[in-house]
Amino acid sequence: MSKILIRGAKVLGGDAQDVLIDGSQIAAVGEGLSDEGATVVEAAGKVLLPGLVDLHTHLREPGREDSETVLTGTRAAASGGYTTVFAMANTFPVADTAGVVEQVYRLGQEHGYCDVQPIGAVTVGLEGRKLAELGAMHESAAGVTVFSDDGKCVDDAVIMRRALEYVKAFGGVVAQHAQEPRLTEGAQMNEGVVSAELGLGGWPAVAEESIIARDVLLAEHVDSRVHICHLSTAGSVEIVRWAKSRGIQVTAEVTPHHLLLTDELVRSYNPVYKVNPPLRTERDVLALREALADGTIDIVATDHAPHPHEDKDCEWAAAAMGMVGLETALSVVQETMVDTGLLTWAGVADRMSFAPARIGRAENQGRPVSVGEPANITLVDTAYRGQVDPAGFASRSRNTPYQGRELPGRVTHTWLRGKATLVDGKLT
């Protein structure tokens, strides 16, 4: 691979520096660097970050290639500045065996736009009745460390306890989709004033909070790690904050859309705003932002959930839940967290790269931008502002809630181990 000299970038938002990539590694960081054989990327005014890591992506392959494939999903990831994504297990067949997780892992290696780390199912078929082959998936070529039935809650306390005990043996983590199923039967949106006015089935905050409360206590009891997927309520924040104060091994994520959007948007009856967990209130949004800023919430994860047009272009009750998010995540975080003064760019690097890599045990990802480290980095034009046009997405699906909305920031370059996957905003 040729050498690349990134000139004048603000590394993690700090002072302008030059960064020299030689092969797959960062060879030098400093001022006034030069190398006659290097390809020069002029980056004055732009922010250089470590490659982003998404702990919660739905790539849909195998089984729902009409929504997304590993190829299209990883191209979307590279467009959004990601060098690693963790692929959720709710595929067809479910990723509950070593064979399926190895298939997804090898597809990621083959396509090469970012690293793909499969997430294994906690239970066979996501049915919540019997533990899946957790050990076999960990020992497979995919080296699975994160297990989740995302899309469904592991609501049986005995099964959840056993899963936490099992993954403890090899340092794994169970990522819980916190949704008490009996409390959300027929639920269509957040339970509150708007749901009452619209006559839509309400999804109470306690359905999320009760599961989180149970699971942090289980994690404490067995001294194991639990991760809370897409935390969405102010009450959930307080439970996680309390658990961390007790030294419980709990981590949590928030999605970009829960940092920005509220249930008021459901008044449009546009199914693009239908998501699981549902959009909450302004009070919840502000609590989530504060919790991400103070570290109660550890990371931002996209919950990138692609759906074909026909699954969203229908009446609200029949529509699928979910939003695409890989290509807009960093822009939403800039608007809600950086431009508001709640996070610095160094904080963004922690919440979107260092911490998710650490939680998922992604080796050689989420590393500092320094000499000898893998050249997994992304360059962001933070001064850019533009309207979101899903027609230009690399994802196979277009179900974004931001169509036509002006957002700040644009990823211009992404490098995976020194290989450019995105140059001047275009995939290589």
N, C-alpha and C positions, 0 to 999 in steps of 0.2 A: 504494500500500500504506500502511496505517496505521502509526503509530509504536508501538514496543513498548519498554517499560521493564522490564528484568530487575533486580529489586531485591535486593541483599544476597547475591549469589552469590560463591562462592570461585573466582575466576578462576584456572584451572590449579592449584587446590588451595591458593592463597595467601590473602591477606587478603580480607575481604568487600568487594565493590565493586558499584556499579550499572553496568549497561550499557544504553545507549540505541540502539535500532535505528531508523533512519529510511530507509524504502524498502528498498533492497537492501544498504545499508552500515551499518557501526557508526558512529554519529554522536558518541558520547561514552562515556568510561569514567572513573568516579570515585566519590566518596562523596557522598551526599546529592543525587543528580540528581533533577530533576523535569521533567515535561512534561505540561501539562494535557490534551493531546489523545492521550496515549499509553495503550495497553492495558498494565496493570501485571501482571507475573508475579512473585509473591512467591517468592524463591529462597533464603531464609535457610538456611544449613547445606548447601546443595547445591553441587556442583562444576560450573563452567562450562568446557567444553572446546571447542577448534575442532572443526568437523564431522569425523567420522572418515573415513578413506580406506582402502578395502580393495583391495589390489593383486591379489587372487586370489579371484574369485567365479565360480560357474557359474550362469548364468541360464537355460540350456537352450534358449532360443528363438533361432533357429528349430529346429523338429524334435522337441523333447521337451517340448512344452507340458503334457503330463500330469504332469511333474515340477515345472516352474516356468515362469514367463513373465517377461518384462522387467517387466511391471506388478507381479506378485506378489513378485518378487525385490527390486524397488526399494522396495516397501512394507515388506518385511522389513528392508531396509537402514535405512530411516528409523526404524523401530521400535528398531533397535539403535544409533541415533545416527550413522549414516553419511550423508554428503552426496555421496560419490563411491564408485562401485565400478568395478573393472576386470573386464570380462566375458571369461572364457576362451573359447578358439576352438573347443573340441570340441563344436560344435553339428552339426545336420544340415540343410542342408549345412554343411561346415566353414567357418569364417570365414577363408578363405585367399585371398579376392579383395576388391577395393574394394567391390563390390556388397553382399556379405554384411556387412562391417563397417559400412558406411553404414546398412544396414537396422537393425542393432542400435542404432547411435548415435541414429538418428532415433526409434526406439521409446522410448528413454530420454528424449529431449527431449519427446516427446508426453505421456508419463505424468507427468513432473515431480516424482517423489518424491525422486530424487537424480540426480546426473549419472552417466551411463553412458559409460565409456571402453572401447571394444572392444579386446581383445588379438588380434592377428593370428597366424595359424598360421605356424610357421617353414617347414614343408614342405607341399607339396600333399597335401591329404587326410590330413594327419598321418601319412603313410606313410614319412617319413624318407628319401626317395629323391631328391627334387627341391625346390629352394627355391621357396617360394610367392612371390606378387607383393608382396614386402616394400616396395619403393619406391612402388608404386601405392597400397597401403594407407596408407602414411604421407602421401602426397599427396592422399588422398581427404578428403571432408568430415569423416571420423572422426578424421583426424590421428593415426593409430596410431603409438605410440612403443615399445610393449612387444610382443614376439613370443614365443610359446610353443607347444609341442606338448603342453602339460600333459595328463596322462593317459597320454602316451607319452613316452619319452625320445628325444632326438635322439642316438642312440648311434653314428652314423657320424661319426668325428672330422673327416673332410674336409668334410662338410655343416655341422657345427657351426662349423668354422673359417670357412667361406664366409659363414655367417650373421653371425658376429661382425664380419667385415670389411665386410659390406654395411651393417649398421645403424650402424656407426661413422660413415658418411658424413653421417648426419643426427642423430646423438646419441641413437640408439635403444639398446635393451637387449634381450638375449635372456634369457628366464626359463626355466631348465632344470628339467625334472622328472627328478631324478637317480635313475635306476633302470636298472642294467645288465640288459637283458632275459634274457640267458642264465643269469644267476645267480638269477633270480627265477621261473623257469619252474615253474608249479604251486604257487607260494608262497601261503600263506593267512594267515600271521601272522609276527611277529618270530621269527627263529631264536634259540633259547635253551632254557633249562630248561623253560619252560611249553610250548613247541611240541613238545619231545621227550616230555613227559608226556602231552600230548593227542593226539599222533600226527598233528599238522597240519603241512603243508609249511612249512618255515622260510624266512624272508625275511632273509638276512644283512645286517648293517650295512654290510659291504664293498660290497654292490651299490650303495648310495648313495654311499659315500665314494670309491670308485674313479672314478666319473663326475665328482664334484666336483673331485677332484685333477686329472683330465685337463683339465677345463674352465677351471679357474683358470689353468693353465699356457697353454692356448690363448689365453685373454683377455690374459695378459701378453705372449704372442708377437705378437699383432696390435694390442695396446694398445687394447682395446675393453672394453665393459661387459658383465658377465655377472651375472645374478641367480639365486640358488638358491632354488627353490620348496620349501616345507614341509620344511625341514631337520629331521632327527629323531634323530640319534645324537650321542653325545659325541665320537666320532671325527670326524664332519663338522664339529663346532665347532672342533676343533683344526686342521683343514685350512684352514678359512676364516680363523681367527685368524692362522695362518702366512702365508696369502696377503695378508692386509691388512698384515702387518708388512713385506712386500716392496713394498707400494705398488700391488698389483694392484687393478684396478677391479672388485671383487666386492662384492655386497651379498647379504643372505640374510634369509629370513623363517622364522618359526615359527608354527604354528597354535595356537589356544587349547587344543585337545584334546591336543596333544603336551606342553603345559605342565602338564597336570593328570592325565591318564589313563595307565595302564600296561597292559602285556600280561597282567597278572594277571586283568583283567576278562574276557579271552577264555575263561577257565575256565567261564563261564556259557553258552558257545556262542550267545550272543545276537548275531545279525548286526548289530545297531546299533553294535557295537564294531569292525566290519570296515571298514578304511579303508586308503588308499594315500597315503603310506607307512604301515606298520602301527604300532599303539601299541607303544612300546618299554619299556625297563625303568625302574625307579625311578632308577637311576644316570643314565640318559639324560635323564630328566625334570629332575633337579636340575642337570645340566650345561647344558641348554637355558635354564633360568631364569637361571642365572649369566651365560650368554652374552648373553641379552637385556638383563640389567642392565648389563653392562660395555660393551655396544655392538658386540660381535662379531657378534651377530645384530641386524640393523638395525631390523626391523619385525615386527609381528604381522599376519598375514593369515589370513582365516577358512578358505579353501578350502571355502567354502559349497558343498556337493554334495548337492542335493536329489534324492531318489528316491521314486517312488510306493510305496505300501504293499506291493504284491505283490513288489517287487524286494528288500524287506528281510524280509518275513514269510515266510521259507522256510528251508531248511536252510543251514548256514553256507557250505558249498562253493559253493552256487548263488547266494548273495546278492551284490548289487552292493556295491562299495566306496564309502564316503563318508558324510559327516555334514552336516546343516545347521548353520550357525554364526553367521549374521549377528545374530540376536536375543539370543544369549547371550555373544558374544565379550567384551564389556566386563566383564561380571560375572565371567567366568573369569579375566580379567587382573587384576581387582581382588582376587580370592581368592588367586591364585598369586603376584602380583608386588607389589601395593600393601599388602594386609593382612599380608604377610610382611616388609615393610620393604625389599624389593629395589628397588622403583621408587617415586618420588613421582608425584603426578598430573601434574606437569610432564613427567616422564619418559614417562608414558603418552601425553601429547599428542604427544611426539616420535615414539614408536614406532608410534602408531596414526593419526597425521595428518600431521605435518610431514615425516617421513622417507618414508613411502610416496608422498606427493604429489611429493616431490622426485625419487624414483627413477623414477616414471611420468611426470614432466614435466606434472603436472596443474596448469595455470595457474589461479590464483584459488582453489585449494583448499589445505588445509594451511597457512593463513595465521594470523598472530598475532591474538589478540583485542585489537585496538587500533583507534583512530580511523582511518577511511578505508578499512579493510579490508572485504572482502565479509562479509556477515552469515551465514556458514556456521558455525553453532555448535550445540552440544548441551548439555543440562542433565541432570545425573545426581544422583539421590538415593542417595548412597553409604551412608546408614544403613539402607536397606531390606534386608530379608532375606526370601526367599520361595522356595517350591518351584517348579521349572520345570514348566509345564503346556503341552505342545505344542498342545493344543486351541485355545489362544489365539494361536498363531503367525499372522503375516501370510503367511508362506511357504506355498506350495501343498503342500509336503511336511512330514512330521513325524518324519523319521529323526534324532532328537536322542539323544545318549547321556546326556543330563542329566535325562530325565523323572523327576520325583519328587525330584530332588536339590535341596537348599537351596543357593542361591547368593546372594551379596551384590550390592547395587546394582541400580538400575533407571533406565533412561533415561525421563525424564518429558516432555522437549520437544526437538524438533529443528527448526532453521530452515535453509532453503536460500535463500540470497540474500534473507534477510529474510522469506521466506514460510514460515509454520508448516506443517510436514508431520506433526508429532506434537505434541499438546497434552494434558497431563495423562495421558500414557501411551496416548492414543488417536489413531489416524491421522485426519488431517483429510480 
